[in-house]
Amino acid sequence: MKFELSLKSTHQDIIQELKNKLSLESDQDIVKKAVESALQMKSNDLIFATEREKCVGGCFGATPCFEMELEENDYQELKSVFEKYDFEDYDSEAEAISKTIRCILNFIDQEPESINLQ
């Protein structure tokens, strides 16, 4: 499923750090790896808990950064996560999916030992 991924500058920085750490060149590859790893954990409460879903620095300050393509199952699982947790409303499904991905990136940044991205 293709969509436009919206990120804040802090999330772009996290992606850049992960690219350097994992020796990957593509932002899309980092995001896919992050999403797949997070969903495989089956620990949604840990990843999407209230402290991670809270907006930090401009709730709706994310801007479209690049086109992303996720496996249909991963996309649908992120959509279900968005519907389950108490997120703010967004104008589009792409923005909602982007919010869940920003939560995953926050989790990776705050709890790097809790997730395996290798």
C-alpha positions as CSV (number, residue, x, y, z in Angstrom):
1,M,0.0,0.0,0.0
2,K,1.5,3.4,-1.0
3,F,1.0,6.6,0.9
4,E,2.8,9.8,1.6
5,L,4.6,9.5,5.0
6,S,4.5,12.7,7.1
7,L,7.3,13.2,9.6
8,K,8.6,15.9,11.9
9,S,12.3,16.9,11.9
10,T,13.0,14.8,15.0
11,H,11.8,11.7,13.2
12,Q,13.9,12.5,10.2
13,D,16.9,12.7,12.5
14,I,16.0,9.3,14.0
15,I,15.9,7.8,10.5
16,Q,19.2,9.3,9.6
17,E,20.8,7.9,12.8
18,L,19.4,4.5,12.0
19,K,20.6,4.7,8.4
20,N,24.1,5.3,9.7
21,K,23.9,2.6,12.4
22,L,22.5,-0.1,10.1
23,S,24.5,1.0,7.0
24,L,21.3,1.4,4.9
25,E,20.9,4.2,2.3
26,S,17.1,4.4,1.9
27,D,14.8,6.2,4.3
28,Q,12.0,3.9,3.1
29,D,14.1,0.8,4.0
30,I,14.6,2.1,7.5
31,V,10.9,2.8,8.0
32,K,9.9,-0.6,6.6
33,K,12.4,-2.4,8.9
34,A,11.2,-0.3,11.9
35,V,7.5,-1.1,11.2
36,E,8.1,-4.8,10.6
37,S,10.3,-5.1,13.7
38,A,7.8,-3.3,15.9
39,L,4.8,-5.3,14.6
40,Q,6.7,-8.6,15.1
41,M,7.2,-7.7,18.8
42,K,3.4,-8.0,19.4
43,S,3.9,-5.4,22.2
44,N,1.6,-2.6,21.0
45,D,0.9,-1.3,24.5
46,L,4.6,-0.8,25.0
47,I,5.1,0.9,21.6
48,F,1.9,3.0,21.4
49,A,1.3,3.7,25.1
50,T,0.1,7.1,26.1
51,E,3.6,8.6,26.7
52,R,4.6,7.8,23.1
53,E,1.4,8.9,21.4
54,K,1.4,12.3,23.0
55,C,2.4,15.0,20.6
56,V,5.8,16.5,21.1
57,G,6.4,19.8,19.4
58,G,3.5,20.7,17.3
59,C,0.9,18.0,17.1
60,F,0.0,18.5,13.5
61,G,3.5,19.8,12.6
62,A,4.5,16.8,10.5
63,T,5.0,17.4,6.9
64,P,4.9,15.0,3.9
65,C,8.5,13.7,3.4
66,F,8.4,10.8,0.9
67,E,6.2,8.2,-0.6
68,M,6.2,5.0,1.3
69,E,5.0,1.5,0.4
70,L,4.2,-1.0,3.0
71,E,2.9,-4.6,2.8
72,E,-0.9,-4.6,2.9
73,N,-0.9,-6.6,6.1
74,D,1.5,-4.2,7.8
75,Y,-0.5,-1.2,6.6
76,Q,-3.8,-2.7,7.9
77,E,-2.2,-3.6,11.2
78,L,-1.0,0.1,11.7
79,K,-4.5,1.2,10.7
80,S,-6.0,-1.0,13.4
81,V,-3.5,0.3,16.0
82,F,-4.5,3.9,15.2
83,E,-8.2,3.0,15.7
84,K,-7.5,1.2,19.0
85,Y,-5.4,3.8,20.7
86,D,-6.4,7.3,21.8
87,F,-4.8,9.3,19.0
88,E,-5.9,12.7,17.9
89,D,-8.0,12.8,14.8
90,Y,-6.3,13.3,11.5
91,D,-7.7,14.5,8.1
92,S,-6.5,11.5,6.1
93,E,-5.6,7.9,6.5
94,A,-2.1,8.6,5.4
95,E,-1.7,11.0,8.2
96,A,-3.1,8.5,10.7
97,I,-0.6,5.8,9.5
98,S,2.2,8.3,9.6
99,K,1.3,9.0,13.3
100,T,1.7,5.3,14.1
101,I,5.1,5.2,12.4
102,R,6.2,8.3,14.3
103,C,5.3,6.4,17.5
104,I,7.4,3.5,16.4
105,L,10.3,5.8,15.7
106,N,9.9,7.4,19.1
107,F,10.0,3.9,20.7
108,I,13.1,3.0,18.8
109,D,14.8,6.3,19.9
110,Q,13.7,6.0,23.5
111,E,14.1,2.2,24.0
112,P,16.7,1.1,21.5
113,E,17.6,-2.1,23.5
114,S,13.9,-3.2,23.4
115,I,13.7,-3.7,19.6
116,N,15.9,-5.6,17.2
117,L,16.3,-3.9,13.8
118,Q,19.0,-6.2,12.4
